[in-house]
Amino acid sequence: MQHALGTIDFSPGTSNRAFKARATSKPDHSLPGGRGLTFWGQWLVALGLSTLLLCALAQLKNGELDTPYRILAVIAVLASVPVYSLLGVYHKRHGYLTGLTRLFAGWLLLLTGLMVAAFVTKTSELFSREVTLTWAVLGFALQAGTFLPLHHLSRRYHRRLQGERTSLIVGTGELALELADTLVRIKREPLVGLVASETSELPSNSLHPIIGRLEHLRALITECNIRRLYIALPLEETDLIKGLYIDLLDASVDVVWIPDLASLMLLNHSVNDIDGWPAIHLNESPLTAYPTAALTKAVLDRTIALLAILALSPLMLAIAVLVKRSSPGPIIFKQQRHGWNGQIIKVYKFRSMRLHADAQVKQASREDPRITPIGRFIRRTSIDELPQFFNVLQGRMSLVGPRPHAVAHNDYYTGKIDAYMARHRIKPGITGLAQISGCRGETETLDKMQQRVELDLAYINNWSLWLDLKILIKTPFTLLSKDIY
């Protein structure tokens, strides 16, 4: 199965090792997005021009640059750094259309934040509506106009650097072959080939040439003008890795060790530095790993939840009346579920079933007799989930994240599915990657729940603000899925 976003591939029968190897990749959230001059150069030009535009418009309108516009310009420049960084606006891997889309999303998010701040501080009347609207439209046009040539130059520069970095891989196992595919297809490094160790078995289906063994390594580095050497050997060959490192200290080549961690179930892993000591984080929650990004996510969640409650309040009042008239019982159904880090939270939903006394929590099925007529409609359209916007306001849930399951269901699946409870390392969401990928509805088999858990873990490993926005955009188009009941 390939999910709707088209960025993470899961196929039926995919091996556990292959899933782990793919799902452990994650975006770079470091400020400024791990992109150095690529980010700062394009950001400086774009925000410099948009700031000059704001000042010019204010000057033309009022005859002088008033203090409120000066403050607005400073706040816009400062706020644009985390917003553009978190959305990966200037990442060199993006194509022109993707880059422009991210730029538009970043500019829109920045303007929304400024509008909310002006509304909260009651300063919106200090700004001319004509000036702000013109700045919003022309500001994006200026940034888009500079983005295309600068992005083109940036990509050409990085391609030239990659073309000069002739590489070689020590190892012929699955890790080495996956690394070779990545270097050739994604990073586009000129890979000369692979070098086998004394204990390596030569693969029969390798697409990359095996050009020698370790005894030929020094000669290969010189003859092929190797600039970067990757060591991709199994962990059991630690002594060989250490010997290679010492032997190559005086060689004119960059040596990169790729630890063979694909056999472990990694979650949002990263490599860090603790006072000079390299530290590999094998299991880390995105909310603690990236506090700035997590704060942005929380602010975005609560802002959108508040706006949604205000906009949808007439609909929710009408549904409340219909639910009350449908059958005896409360309007809101409250159920204990696991939240972030396994804490018990109460999740709100419009009641869609008649009151019943089951000895155990049972998932709703397609023709479940417990569901009322209005309940069937609100479940089919996902309107029963609307009260969870209040859960988001309370900080117990997020707009996007793994869907929370009943405590009894978690107790049942824990131990039957690997790393099942790891899906709680981030706040549960109203919608999620699994839901827009078709993994929703009843999970009557372990395989169906396994697929949902794999997508939930993939979401955690690949989490970014941009991924959240894509999921939110795609969610309305999945609400009429045949699996909703």
C-alpha positions as CSV (number, residue, x, y, z in Angstrom):
1,M,0.0,0.0,0.0
2,Q,1.2,3.5,-0.8
3,H,-0.2,6.2,1.3
4,A,-1.7,9.4,0.0
5,L,1.2,11.7,0.7
6,G,3.5,9.6,-1.6
7,T,6.6,10.1,0.5
8,I,6.8,6.9,2.5
9,D,6.2,3.6,0.8
10,F,4.7,0.6,2.6
11,S,3.9,-2.4,0.5
12,P,2.1,-5.6,1.6
13,G,4.8,-8.1,2.7
14,T,7.4,-5.5,3.3
15,S,10.1,-7.0,5.5
16,N,10.4,-5.7,9.1
17,R,14.0,-4.7,8.5
18,A,13.1,-2.8,5.4
19,F,10.3,-0.9,7.2
20,K,12.6,0.0,10.0
21,A,15.3,1.2,7.7
22,R,12.9,3.5,5.8
23,A,10.9,4.7,8.8
24,T,13.9,5.8,10.8
25,S,14.7,8.8,8.5
26,K,13.6,12.1,9.8
27,P,13.7,15.7,8.7
28,D,16.3,18.1,10.0
29,H,14.7,20.6,12.4
30,S,17.8,22.3,13.5
31,L,17.7,26.1,13.1
32,P,18.1,27.2,10.4
33,G,16.9,23.9,9.1
34,G,20.4,22.4,8.8
35,R,20.8,24.3,5.5
36,G,23.4,27.0,6.4
37,L,24.1,29.5,3.7
38,T,21.3,28.0,1.5
39,F,18.8,29.1,4.0
40,W,20.3,32.4,5.2
41,G,21.2,33.7,1.7
42,Q,17.7,33.2,0.2
43,W,16.0,34.3,3.5
44,L,18.0,37.5,3.6
45,V,17.1,38.5,0.1
46,A,13.4,37.5,0.4
47,L,12.7,39.2,3.8
48,G,14.9,42.1,2.9
49,L,12.8,42.9,-0.1
50,S,9.5,42.3,1.6
51,T,10.6,44.6,4.5
52,L,11.6,47.3,2.2
53,L,8.2,47.0,0.4
54,L,6.4,47.4,3.7
55,C,8.4,50.5,4.6
56,A,7.8,52.0,1.1
57,L,4.1,51.3,1.3
58,A,3.8,52.9,4.7
59,Q,5.8,55.9,3.6
60,L,3.6,56.4,0.5
61,K,0.4,56.1,2.6
62,N,1.3,58.2,5.6
63,G,4.2,60.4,4.3
64,E,6.5,58.9,7.0
65,L,7.4,55.5,8.4
66,D,5.4,55.3,11.6
67,T,6.6,53.4,14.7
68,P,3.9,50.7,14.4
69,Y,5.1,49.7,10.9
70,R,8.7,49.7,12.2
71,I,7.7,47.3,15.0
72,L,5.7,45.2,12.5
73,A,8.8,44.9,10.2
74,V,11.1,43.8,13.0
75,I,8.6,41.2,14.3
76,A,7.9,39.9,10.8
77,V,11.7,39.4,10.1
78,L,12.3,37.7,13.5
79,A,9.2,35.4,13.3
80,S,10.0,34.4,9.7
81,V,13.1,32.5,10.8
82,P,11.5,29.7,12.8
83,V,8.4,29.6,10.5
84,Y,10.4,29.3,7.2
85,S,12.9,26.9,8.8
86,L,10.2,24.6,10.2
87,L,8.5,24.4,6.8
88,G,11.8,23.8,5.0
89,V,11.1,26.6,2.6
90,Y,14.6,26.8,1.2
91,H,15.7,23.2,1.3
92,K,17.9,22.4,-1.7
93,R,16.2,19.1,-2.4
94,H,12.9,20.7,-3.2
95,G,11.8,21.3,-6.7
96,Y,10.6,24.7,-7.9
97,L,6.9,23.9,-7.4
98,T,7.3,22.3,-4.0
99,G,9.6,25.2,-2.9
100,L,7.0,27.8,-4.0
101,T,4.2,25.9,-2.3
102,R,6.2,25.8,1.0
103,L,7.1,29.5,0.5
104,F,3.4,30.4,0.2
105,A,2.5,28.2,3.2
106,G,5.3,29.9,5.3
107,W,4.2,33.4,4.2
108,L,0.6,32.6,4.9
109,L,1.4,31.2,8.4
110,L,3.6,34.2,9.2
111,L,0.8,36.6,8.2
112,T,-1.8,34.6,10.2
113,G,0.5,34.8,13.2
114,L,0.9,38.6,12.8
115,M,-2.9,39.0,12.5
116,V,-3.6,37.0,15.6
117,A,-1.0,39.0,17.5
118,A,-2.5,42.3,16.3
119,F,-6.0,41.0,17.3
120,V,-4.9,39.9,20.8
121,T,-3.0,43.1,21.5
122,K,-5.8,45.3,20.0
123,T,-3.4,47.1,17.7
124,S,-4.9,46.2,14.3
125,E,-6.5,49.6,14.0
126,L,-3.0,51.2,13.9
127,F,-2.3,49.7,10.4
128,S,-3.9,50.7,7.1
129,R,-5.9,47.8,5.6
130,E,-4.8,49.0,2.1
131,V,-1.1,48.8,3.1
132,T,-1.3,45.4,4.8
133,L,-3.3,43.8,2.0
134,T,-0.9,45.2,-0.7
135,W,2.1,44.1,1.4
136,A,0.6,40.5,1.7
137,V,0.1,40.1,-2.0
138,L,3.2,41.9,-3.4
139,G,5.4,40.6,-0.6
140,F,4.8,37.0,-1.7
141,A,5.2,38.0,-5.3
142,L,8.6,39.6,-4.6
143,Q,9.7,36.5,-2.6
144,A,8.5,34.1,-5.3
145,G,10.3,36.2,-8.0
146,T,13.6,36.0,-6.1
147,F,13.1,32.4,-5.0
148,L,13.3,30.9,-8.6
149,P,16.7,32.3,-9.7
150,L,18.3,31.9,-6.2
151,H,17.0,28.4,-5.8
152,H,18.3,27.5,-9.3
153,L,21.8,28.8,-8.4
154,S,21.7,27.0,-5.1
155,R,20.9,23.7,-6.7
156,R,23.6,24.1,-9.3
157,Y,26.1,24.9,-6.6
158,H,25.3,21.8,-4.6
159,R,25.2,19.6,-7.6
160,R,28.7,20.8,-8.5
161,L,29.9,20.0,-5.0
162,Q,28.3,16.6,-5.1
163,G,29.9,15.9,-8.5
164,E,33.3,16.5,-7.0
165,R,32.8,14.1,-4.1
166,T,33.7,10.7,-5.6
167,S,32.8,8.1,-3.0
168,L,33.4,4.4,-2.2
169,I,31.6,2.1,0.2
170,V,33.3,-0.5,2.4
171,G,30.8,-3.4,2.8
172,T,28.5,-5.4,0.6
173,G,25.7,-6.3,3.0
174,E,22.1,-5.0,3.0
175,L,23.1,-1.8,4.8
176,A,25.8,-1.1,2.2
177,L,23.4,-1.7,-0.7
178,E,20.7,0.6,0.7
179,L,23.4,3.3,1.3
180,A,24.6,2.9,-2.3
181,D,21.0,3.3,-3.6
182,T,20.6,6.4,-1.4
183,L,23.9,8.0,-2.6
184,V,23.1,7.4,-6.2
185,R,19.3,8.1,-6.4
186,I,18.8,10.8,-3.7
187,K,22.2,12.5,-2.9
188,R,23.4,11.9,-6.5
189,E,27.0,11.3,-5.4
190,P,29.3,9.8,-8.0
191,L,29.7,6.3,-6.4
192,V,32.7,4.3,-7.8
193,G,31.5,1.0,-6.2
194,L,31.7,-1.3,-3.2
195,V,34.6,-2.9,-1.4
196,A,34.2,-6.3,0.2
197,S,35.7,-7.2,3.6
198,E,37.3,-10.6,4.2
199,T,34.1,-12.0,5.7
200,S,31.7,-10.4,3.3
201,E,29.5,-12.5,1.0
202,L,29.2,-11.0,-2.5
203,P,25.6,-10.2,-3.3
204,S,24.3,-11.7,-6.5
205,N,21.8,-9.0,-7.3
206,S,23.7,-5.8,-6.7
207,L,23.2,-2.9,-9.1
208,H,26.5,-1.4,-7.9
209,P,29.9,-2.8,-8.9
210,I,32.1,-4.5,-6.4
211,I,35.6,-3.4,-7.4
212,G,37.8,-5.1,-4.9
213,R,38.5,-6.3,-1.3
214,L,40.1,-4.5,1.7
215,E,43.6,-5.4,0.6
216,H,43.1,-3.2,-2.4
217,L,41.5,-0.3,-0.5
218,R,44.6,2.0,-0.5
219,A,45.2,1.5,-4.2
220,L,41.6,2.1,-5.0
221,I,41.5,5.4,-3.1
222,T,44.5,6.7,-5.1
223,E,43.6,5.3,-8.5
224,C,39.9,6.4,-8.4
225,N,40.6,9.8,-6.7
226,I,38.2,8.9,-3.8
227,R,37.1,11.9,-1.7
228,R,34.8,10.2,0.7
229,L,34.8,6.6,2.1
230,Y,31.8,5.2,3.7
231,I,32.2,2.3,6.2
232,A,29.0,0.3,6.2
233,L,29.8,-3.0,8.0
234,P,27.8,-5.0,10.4
235,L,28.2,-4.2,14.1
236,E,29.8,-7.6,14.7
237,E,32.8,-6.4,12.7
238,T,33.6,-3.6,15.2
239,D,37.3,-4.6,15.4
240,L,37.6,-4.3,11.7
241,I,35.9,-0.9,11.7
242,K,38.4,0.3,14.3
243,G,41.3,-1.0,12.4
244,L,40.1,0.7,9.2
245,Y,39.8,4.0,11.0
246,I,43.3,3.9,12.4
247,D,44.8,2.7,9.1
248,L,43.1,5.6,7.1
249,L,44.1,8.4,9.4
250,D,46.9,9.4,7.2
251,A,45.0,9.0,3.9
252,S,43.6,12.0,2.1
253,V,40.0,10.9,2.2
254,D,37.0,11.7,4.4
255,V,35.9,8.7,6.3
256,V,32.3,8.3,7.3
257,W,31.0,5.5,9.5
258,I,27.4,4.4,9.0
259,P,26.4,2.3,12.1
260,D,24.3,-0.7,11.3
261,L,21.3,0.2,13.4
262,A,18.6,-1.0,10.9
263,S,18.1,-4.2,13.0
264,L,16.9,-2.0,15.9
265,M,13.4,-0.5,16.1
266,L,14.5,3.1,16.2
267,L,12.1,5.9,16.9
268,N,12.9,9.5,15.8
269,H,16.6,8.7,16.2
270,S,19.3,11.3,15.9
271,V,23.0,11.8,16.4
272,N,24.1,14.5,18.9
273,D,27.1,15.8,20.8
274,I,27.4,15.8,24.6
275,D,30.5,17.8,25.4
276,G,32.6,16.1,22.7
277,W,31.1,12.7,23.1
278,P,29.0,11.4,20.1
279,A,25.6,10.3,21.3
280,I,23.1,8.3,19.2
281,H,19.6,8.9,20.4
282,L,17.8,5.6,19.6
283,N,14.4,6.5,20.9
284,E,13.2,10.1,21.4
285,S,9.9,12.0,21.3
286,P,9.8,14.8,18.7
287,L,8.1,17.0,21.4
288,T,11.2,16.8,23.6
289,A,13.8,16.6,20.8
290,Y,12.6,19.8,19.1
291,P,11.2,22.1,21.8
292,T,10.9,25.1,19.4
293,A,9.1,23.1,16.8
294,A,6.9,21.5,19.4
295,L,5.9,25.0,20.8
296,T,5.0,26.1,17.2
297,K,2.9,23.0,16.8
298,A,1.1,23.6,20.1
299,V,0.4,27.3,19.2
300,L,-0.8,26.3,15.8
301,D,-3.0,23.5,17.2
302,R,-4.7,25.7,19.8
303,T,-5.2,28.6,17.3
304,I,-6.8,26.5,14.7
305,A,-8.9,24.6,17.3
306,L,-10.2,27.9,18.7
307,L,-11.1,29.2,15.2
308,A,-12.7,25.9,14.3
309,I,-14.9,25.9,17.5
310,L,-16.1,29.4,16.7
311,A,-16.8,28.7,13.1
312,L,-18.5,25.3,13.7
313,S,-20.4,26.2,16.9
314,P,-23.8,26.4,15.1
315,L,-23.3,22.9,13.6
316,M,-22.2,21.5,16.9
317,L,-25.2,23.0,18.7
318,A,-27.5,21.4,16.0
319,I,-25.8,18.0,16.4
320,A,-26.1,18.2,20.2
321,V,-29.9,18.7,19.9
322,L,-30.2,15.8,17.4
323,V,-28.1,13.5,19.6
324,K,-30.1,14.3,22.7
325,R,-33.4,13.6,20.8
326,S,-32.1,10.4,19.2
327,S,-32.0,8.2,22.4
328,P,-31.7,8.6,26.2
329,G,-28.2,9.4,27.4
330,P,-25.6,12.2,27.5
331,I,-24.7,14.3,24.4
332,I,-21.0,13.9,24.9
333,F,-19.4,10.5,25.1
334,K,-16.2,10.5,27.2
335,Q,-13.8,7.6,27.0
336,Q,-10.5,7.1,28.7
337,R,-7.6,6.7,26.2
338,H,-3.9,6.9,26.3
339,G,-2.3,10.2,25.5
340,W,1.2,11.5,25.2
341,N,3.7,9.2,27.0
342,G,0.9,6.8,27.9
343,Q,-0.9,9.2,30.3
344,I,-4.7,8.5,30.6
345,I,-6.8,11.3,29.1
346,K,-10.6,11.7,28.5
347,V,-11.4,12.0,24.8
348,Y,-14.7,13.7,23.8
349,K,-17.0,12.7,21.0
350,F,-20.7,13.2,20.2
351,R,-22.5,10.1,21.4
352,S,-23.4,8.0,18.4
353,M,-24.6,4.8,20.2
354,R,-27.4,3.9,22.5
355,L,-26.5,3.3,26.1
356,H,-25.4,-0.2,26.6
357,A,-23.5,-2.3,29.1
358,D,-20.7,-4.3,27.5
359,A,-18.4,-6.4,29.6
360,Q,-15.5,-5.3,27.4
361,V,-14.9,-2.4,25.0
362,K,-15.9,-3.5,21.5
363,Q,-15.0,-1.6,18.3
364,A,-17.9,-0.4,16.2
365,S,-18.5,-2.6,13.1
366,R,-20.2,-1.7,9.8
367,E,-23.7,-2.8,10.8
368,D,-23.4,-2.3,14.5
369,P,-27.0,-2.3,16.0
370,R,-25.8,-0.1,18.9
371,I,-25.4,2.9,16.5
372,T,-28.4,5.3,16.3
373,P,-29.5,6.8,13.0
374,I,-28.1,10.2,13.7
375,G,-25.0,8.4,15.1
376,R,-24.5,6.6,11.8
377,F,-24.6,9.9,10.0
378,I,-22.1,11.8,12.3
379,R,-19.8,8.8,12.3
380,R,-19.9,8.5,8.5
381,T,-19.0,12.2,8.2
382,S,-16.6,12.3,11.2
383,I,-18.8,15.0,12.8
384,D,-18.8,13.0,16.0
385,E,-15.1,13.9,16.4
386,L,-15.7,17.7,16.5
387,P,-15.8,17.9,20.3
388,Q,-12.1,16.8,20.3
389,F,-11.2,20.4,19.3
390,F,-11.8,21.1,23.1
391,N,-9.3,18.3,23.8
392,V,-6.8,20.2,21.6
393,L,-7.5,23.5,23.5
394,Q,-6.8,21.7,26.8
395,G,-3.5,20.6,25.4
396,R,-4.3,16.9,25.7
397,M,-4.5,16.2,22.0
398,S,-3.1,17.7,18.8
399,L,-4.8,18.3,15.4
400,V,-2.5,15.8,13.8
401,G,-1.1,12.7,15.4
402,P,-1.8,9.0,16.0
403,R,-5.5,8.4,16.7
404,P,-6.0,7.5,20.4
405,H,-7.3,4.0,21.1
406,A,-9.4,2.9,24.1
407,V,-7.2,1.8,27.0
408,A,-8.7,-1.8,26.7
409,H,-7.6,-2.0,23.1
410,N,-4.1,-0.8,23.9
411,D,-3.9,-3.5,26.7
412,Y,-4.9,-6.1,24.1
413,Y,-2.5,-5.1,21.3
414,T,0.5,-4.5,23.6
415,G,2.8,-7.5,23.3
416,K,1.1,-8.7,20.1
417,I,2.5,-5.9,17.9
418,D,6.1,-4.7,18.1
419,A,6.6,-1.2,19.6
420,Y,2.8,-0.7,19.8
421,M,2.9,1.7,22.7
422,A,5.7,3.7,21.0
423,R,2.9,5.5,19.0
424,H,2.2,7.5,22.2
425,R,5.6,9.3,22.1
426,I,3.7,12.2,20.5
427,K,0.3,13.7,21.3
428,P,-2.6,11.8,19.8
429,G,-4.5,13.7,17.0
430,I,-7.9,14.2,15.6
431,T,-6.5,13.1,12.3
432,G,-3.3,11.4,11.2
433,L,-1.1,9.8,8.6
434,A,-2.9,6.5,9.0
435,Q,-6.3,8.0,8.6
436,I,-5.5,9.8,5.3
437,S,-3.8,6.6,4.1
438,G,-7.0,4.5,4.3
439,C,-6.1,2.8,7.6
440,R,-9.3,3.7,9.5
441,G,-12.4,1.9,10.7
442,E,-12.5,-1.4,12.5
443,T,-9.2,-3.3,12.9
444,E,-10.6,-6.8,13.2
445,T,-7.3,-8.4,12.4
446,L,-3.8,-7.9,13.7
447,D,-2.5,-7.2,10.2
448,K,-4.8,-4.1,9.9
449,M,-3.7,-2.8,13.3
450,Q,0.0,-3.5,12.3
451,Q,-0.5,-1.3,9.2
452,R,-1.9,1.5,11.3
453,V,0.9,1.3,13.9
454,E,3.5,1.3,11.1
455,L,2.1,4.5,9.7
456,D,1.8,6.1,13.1
457,L,5.5,5.3,13.8
458,A,6.4,6.6,10.3
459,Y,4.6,9.8,11.2
460,I,6.6,10.2,14.4
461,N,9.9,9.5,12.6
462,N,9.1,11.9,9.8
463,W,7.3,14.5,11.8
464,S,7.5,18.1,10.7
465,L,5.2,21.1,10.7
466,W,5.0,20.8,6.9
467,L,3.8,17.1,7.2
468,D,1.1,18.3,9.7
469,L,-0.1,20.9,7.2
470,K,-0.2,18.3,4.4
471,I,-2.2,15.9,6.5
472,L,-4.7,18.6,7.5
473,I,-5.2,19.6,3.9
474,K,-5.8,16.0,2.8
475,T,-8.1,15.1,5.6
476,P,-11.3,16.6,4.2
477,F,-10.9,14.6,1.0
478,T,-10.9,11.3,3.0
479,L,-14.0,11.9,5.2
480,L,-16.3,10.0,2.8
481,S,-14.1,6.9,2.8
482,K,-16.0,3.6,2.7
483,D,-14.1,2.4,5.8
484,I,-15.8,5.0,8.0
485,Y,-18.8,3.7,10.0
